Amino acid sequence: MPLAHLYKHAMSLPLRITLRLVLTIALVWAMQRYLGRYVVITGGLPGWIVIAALLTLMNLLVRPVLSVIALPLHILASLLALVIVNGLFTALVVWMAGYLEPNLVTIAIVGFPGWIVVPMVLGAGNWVMKLITEIGGESA
């Protein structure tokens, strides 16, 4: 369980925002100190506070809107990662089957569409089987 979840309801909203601001000031200071090659913030402590306040406000007000706008990109990226992982898994099975006796078993995925469809069907089937086998028991 994430640490923030444990204390989320123990702190009031103003206290959480204030804590977030203080932690962001520390982050801005650390970036200036250790990543000065990549970021330059002038003004010393007042500058760090102003930048941290802007970041805190933007995280509070703008980030949720941008997250909703970016949702299709998150879904697309997740699907792409799923296709790649399932494709690599399928490729590994095909490669391993190539070392087996050809009179016993062979497997071939035909064409580029096959390398999209077959891994996704195998992945979906594996997911359904995992759900079925976890019914009544604890998930791993």
Backbone bond lengths (Angstrom), bond angles and torsions (degrees), N, CA, C in turn:
res aa  C-N    CA-C-N  psi(-1)  N-CA   C-N-CA  omega(-1)  CA-C   N-CA-C  phi
1 M - - - 1.455 - - 1.536 107.87 -
2 P 1.346 117.04 130.18 1.462 119.08 -179.32 1.527 111.51 -62.41
3 L 1.324 114.89 145.11 1.461 120.96 -178.94 1.527 111.05 -59.74
4 A 1.331 117.10 -40.15 1.468 120.47 -178.95 1.532 110.86 -61.15
5 H 1.342 116.91 -33.96 1.459 120.30 -179.42 1.526 111.24 -65.35
6 L 1.319 116.80 -34.36 1.455 120.44 -179.46 1.525 112.31 -66.46
7 Y 1.327 116.22 -36.70 1.460 120.56 -174.05 1.520 113.68 -104.12
8 K 1.322 118.05 -2.16 1.458 121.10 -174.77 1.526 111.93 -57.51
9 H 1.290 115.87 -43.23 1.466 118.74 -176.79 1.525 111.96 -87.76
10 A 1.317 117.70 -9.64 1.455 120.90 179.16 1.529 111.25 -81.69
11 M 1.339 117.44 -19.67 1.473 121.73 -178.88 1.523 109.69 -111.04
12 S 1.302 114.76 143.92 1.455 119.49 175.95 1.524 109.65 -74.68
13 L 1.318 117.00 162.74 1.461 121.49 -179.97 1.525 111.91 -58.94
14 P 1.344 119.82 -47.55 1.467 118.49 178.22 1.532 113.16 -59.51
15 L 1.324 116.98 -37.49 1.459 120.17 179.05 1.532 110.63 -66.91
16 R 1.343 116.63 -41.08 1.470 119.86 178.56 1.520 110.72 -64.13
17 I 1.331 117.78 -40.83 1.464 121.02 178.90 1.519 110.25 -65.70
18 T 1.323 117.09 -42.12 1.472 121.14 178.24 1.527 110.75 -63.00
19 L 1.319 116.54 -44.71 1.463 120.36 177.99 1.522 110.41 -61.65
20 R 1.323 115.88 -42.38 1.473 120.24 178.00 1.525 110.30 -60.49
21 L 1.337 117.66 -40.99 1.459 121.86 178.42 1.525 110.76 -63.02
22 V 1.316 117.40 -46.50 1.465 121.28 -179.32 1.532 110.22 -62.50
23 L 1.331 116.70 -43.67 1.469 119.90 178.32 1.526 111.38 -65.59
24 T 1.317 117.43 -35.06 1.466 120.83 178.39 1.521 110.49 -69.88
25 I 1.336 117.40 -37.18 1.474 120.07 174.54 1.524 108.98 -58.68
26 A 1.331 116.88 -45.07 1.468 120.60 178.69 1.524 110.91 -62.59
27 L 1.312 117.33 -39.36 1.456 120.87 178.29 1.524 111.34 -65.03
28 V 1.341 116.99 -44.14 1.464 121.14 178.83 1.529 110.04 -62.29
29 W 1.335 117.01 -43.70 1.465 120.47 176.97 1.532 110.54 -59.04
30 A 1.358 116.40 -46.67 1.465 120.70 -178.73 1.523 111.19 -63.23
31 M 1.328 116.96 -38.90 1.461 119.72 177.41 1.525 110.49 -63.65
32 Q 1.329 115.78 -43.84 1.465 119.69 179.44 1.524 110.57 -63.88
33 R 1.317 116.32 -40.45 1.467 121.13 -176.92 1.516 112.77 -73.02
34 Y 1.332 117.07 -46.16 1.456 120.53 -171.42 1.532 114.34 -103.87
35 L 1.318 116.94 -16.09 1.460 120.37 178.90 1.527 110.97 -120.77
36 G 1.343 115.52 29.91 1.459 120.81 -178.52 1.517 113.75 -57.76
37 R 1.296 115.26 -20.58 1.462 120.17 176.17 1.528 111.30 -68.31
38 Y 1.334 116.65 -26.02 1.463 121.77 -175.02 1.520 114.41 -109.44
39 V 1.339 117.04 -22.72 1.464 119.81 -178.41 1.523 108.80 -141.27
40 V 1.318 115.10 136.59 1.466 120.96 178.11 1.526 107.50 -124.70
41 I 1.324 115.47 122.20 1.463 121.37 177.29 1.519 106.25 -122.45
42 T 1.317 116.21 120.03 1.455 120.58 -178.85 1.527 109.70 -94.92
43 G 1.296 116.54 164.44 1.461 121.13 175.04 1.503 114.15 102.01
44 G 1.330 118.34 -1.62 1.461 120.18 178.50 1.512 112.44 62.92
45 L 1.321 116.16 -145.43 1.461 121.52 -177.00 1.531 112.68 -56.72
46 P 1.355 119.78 -44.97 1.474 117.98 177.47 1.531 112.06 -60.10
47 G 1.329 116.80 -37.96 1.469 120.14 178.05 1.517 111.42 -64.67
48 W 1.330 116.59 -42.31 1.464 120.16 178.73 1.521 110.71 -62.86
49 I 1.337 115.86 -39.92 1.470 120.16 -180.00 1.524 110.78 -65.33
50 V 1.329 117.00 -43.76 1.472 120.51 179.95 1.527 110.60 -62.86
51 I 1.340 116.80 -47.74 1.462 120.12 179.75 1.527 110.38 -63.10
52 A 1.331 116.98 -42.15 1.466 120.69 178.94 1.528 110.83 -64.01
53 A 1.333 117.30 -39.03 1.471 120.37 178.12 1.529 110.15 -64.30
54 L 1.338 116.55 -42.67 1.468 119.75 177.41 1.527 110.92 -61.74
55 L 1.313 116.33 -45.13 1.469 119.93 179.11 1.527 111.22 -62.50
56 T 1.338 116.95 -42.31 1.456 120.86 -179.80 1.527 110.80 -63.87
57 L 1.320 117.41 -45.33 1.468 120.89 178.47 1.525 111.54 -64.25
58 M 1.333 116.41 -42.37 1.464 119.77 179.36 1.532 110.32 -64.10
59 N 1.349 117.05 -40.34 1.464 119.94 177.71 1.521 111.31 -64.63
60 L 1.322 116.60 -34.80 1.452 121.65 -178.59 1.526 112.37 -75.52
61 L 1.341 116.83 -41.77 1.464 120.75 -171.32 1.531 114.73 -103.37
62 V 1.315 117.52 -39.79 1.462 120.37 -171.16 1.525 112.64 -96.05
63 R 1.331 116.99 -38.67 1.471 119.73 -176.22 1.531 112.83 -56.51
64 P 1.343 120.40 -41.14 1.475 118.25 178.66 1.535 112.00 -61.17
65 V 1.323 117.26 -38.68 1.470 120.38 178.81 1.525 110.07 -66.37
66 L 1.333 116.89 -44.69 1.457 120.44 178.91 1.522 111.41 -64.71
67 S 1.326 117.02 -33.84 1.461 120.19 177.73 1.522 111.15 -64.48
68 V 1.322 116.93 -40.12 1.467 120.63 177.77 1.529 109.76 -66.78
69 I 1.332 116.66 -43.35 1.460 120.43 179.14 1.533 110.86 -63.04
70 A 1.327 116.91 -37.03 1.462 121.83 -176.87 1.530 112.97 -84.20
71 L 1.317 118.30 -3.36 1.460 120.98 -177.47 1.530 112.92 -52.85
72 P 1.348 118.89 -45.52 1.471 117.66 177.71 1.528 112.89 -58.88
73 L 1.327 118.01 -35.23 1.460 120.33 177.56 1.526 111.55 -68.15
74 H 1.328 116.55 -38.28 1.469 120.60 176.84 1.531 109.99 -63.04
75 I 1.325 116.36 -43.50 1.463 120.47 179.61 1.526 109.99 -63.94
76 L 1.340 116.13 -45.08 1.465 120.29 179.36 1.524 111.06 -61.45
77 A 1.327 117.32 -44.21 1.464 121.04 179.35 1.530 110.79 -63.97
78 S 1.325 116.87 -40.32 1.463 120.01 178.51 1.525 111.17 -64.69
79 L 1.323 116.40 -42.51 1.461 119.78 177.98 1.519 111.20 -64.47
80 L 1.335 116.87 -41.13 1.454 120.48 178.08 1.528 110.94 -62.11
81 A 1.320 116.64 -44.04 1.467 120.43 177.78 1.525 110.46 -62.86
82 L 1.320 116.78 -39.72 1.459 121.31 178.61 1.520 111.00 -63.25
83 V 1.326 116.81 -43.53 1.467 121.11 177.99 1.524 110.07 -62.44
84 I 1.324 117.18 -44.35 1.470 121.00 -178.86 1.525 111.02 -64.22
85 V 1.325 117.64 -47.59 1.465 120.88 -179.25 1.528 110.58 -62.40
86 N 1.330 116.68 -47.51 1.463 119.67 179.41 1.519 111.14 -65.70
87 G 1.332 117.47 -35.74 1.464 120.96 177.28 1.518 111.52 -64.87
88 L 1.340 116.78 -43.40 1.468 120.24 177.54 1.523 111.09 -64.27
89 F 1.301 116.63 -40.56 1.467 120.92 178.09 1.529 109.82 -61.82
90 T 1.325 116.73 -46.22 1.462 121.02 179.04 1.526 111.06 -64.32
91 A 1.331 116.59 -41.64 1.463 120.16 178.36 1.525 110.92 -61.41
92 L 1.320 116.83 -38.26 1.456 120.99 177.79 1.526 111.06 -64.19
93 V 1.328 117.49 -41.48 1.462 121.56 178.01 1.528 110.04 -64.45
94 V 1.343 117.40 -44.39 1.465 121.57 178.54 1.531 110.15 -61.48
95 W 1.320 116.82 -43.37 1.462 121.46 -179.97 1.534 110.80 -63.20
96 M 1.332 116.41 -45.56 1.466 120.32 -179.83 1.524 110.59 -65.79
97 A 1.328 118.03 -38.97 1.466 121.44 179.13 1.525 110.65 -64.56
98 G 1.335 117.10 -27.30 1.461 120.73 177.79 1.516 113.06 -63.86
99 Y 1.320 118.10 -19.86 1.460 122.25 178.43 1.529 112.43 -90.14
100 L 1.325 115.97 -5.51 1.461 119.46 178.85 1.530 109.81 -84.79
101 E 1.295 115.74 166.32 1.464 121.56 179.38 1.529 109.49 -63.52
102 P 1.369 117.54 119.35 1.466 120.46 -176.89 1.530 113.55 -62.46
103 N 1.334 117.99 -24.96 1.466 119.46 177.02 1.524 111.18 -72.54
104 L 1.327 115.34 -18.91 1.457 120.58 -179.03 1.527 111.04 -89.44
105 V 1.362 116.83 -49.76 1.457 119.96 -175.09 1.524 110.46 -157.85
106 T 1.313 116.26 143.01 1.461 122.48 169.16 1.522 107.17 -140.05
107 I 1.301 115.70 156.89 1.466 121.19 174.94 1.516 107.48 -142.42
108 A 1.319 115.64 138.07 1.462 121.20 177.03 1.517 108.18 -141.69
109 I 1.299 116.20 134.04 1.466 121.87 174.57 1.527 105.19 -100.76
110 V 1.323 116.71 126.05 1.461 121.68 -171.52 1.526 110.78 -99.08
111 G 1.334 115.90 117.84 1.461 122.59 172.53 1.520 114.00 73.68
112 F 1.326 114.39 166.41 1.473 121.07 179.55 1.522 112.26 -60.73
113 P 1.361 118.55 -45.18 1.473 117.32 177.76 1.530 112.74 -58.46
114 G 1.335 116.36 -34.15 1.456 119.72 177.57 1.516 111.98 -62.39
115 W 1.354 115.71 -35.66 1.463 119.92 179.85 1.530 111.73 -75.02
116 I 1.314 117.85 -8.86 1.465 121.46 172.87 1.532 109.56 -95.87
117 V 1.346 115.47 -49.63 1.462 120.81 -173.51 1.535 112.11 -68.87
118 V 1.330 116.85 -50.54 1.472 120.10 -174.79 1.532 112.10 -60.87
119 P 1.344 119.01 -49.95 1.475 117.54 178.18 1.527 113.32 -61.10
120 M 1.333 117.67 -36.07 1.464 119.09 179.87 1.526 111.51 -69.09
121 V 1.337 117.20 -38.86 1.466 119.95 177.90 1.524 109.73 -66.86
122 L 1.342 116.78 -43.14 1.470 119.38 176.76 1.529 111.15 -61.39
123 G 1.337 117.30 -42.12 1.460 121.23 179.09 1.518 111.86 -64.19
124 A 1.326 116.95 -44.59 1.468 120.85 179.12 1.525 110.61 -64.77
125 G 1.346 115.88 -42.30 1.461 119.48 178.21 1.517 111.63 -62.80
126 N 1.330 116.62 -41.43 1.459 121.22 177.98 1.526 110.92 -63.03
127 W 1.331 116.53 -40.24 1.467 121.07 178.92 1.537 110.45 -63.13
128 V 1.351 117.00 -44.59 1.466 120.89 179.49 1.525 110.00 -63.53
129 M 1.343 116.47 -43.97 1.467 119.06 179.26 1.522 111.51 -63.02
130 K 1.322 117.01 -36.10 1.464 120.82 177.72 1.535 110.23 -64.59
131 L 1.346 116.47 -42.35 1.464 119.94 177.35 1.517 111.15 -62.22
132 I 1.313 116.96 -43.17 1.468 120.99 -177.96 1.517 110.80 -64.56
133 T 1.339 116.32 -42.57 1.467 118.81 -175.69 1.523 111.75 -76.82
134 E 1.326 118.90 -15.06 1.467 120.98 178.90 1.522 112.46 -92.19
135 I 1.340 118.16 -7.55 1.461 120.17 -179.19 1.537 108.74 -64.58
136 G 1.311 114.93 126.63 1.449 120.66 179.48 1.524 113.86 85.44
137 G 1.296 117.50 -8.24 1.459 120.29 179.34 1.517 109.38 -121.91
138 E 1.314 114.59 178.44 1.464 119.11 177.89 1.497 109.67 -87.16
139 S 1.362 116.10 143.55 1.454 119.52 177.48 1.519 109.55 -77.22
140 A 1.321 114.20 151.02 1.468 119.61 -178.40 1.493 111.72 -74.43
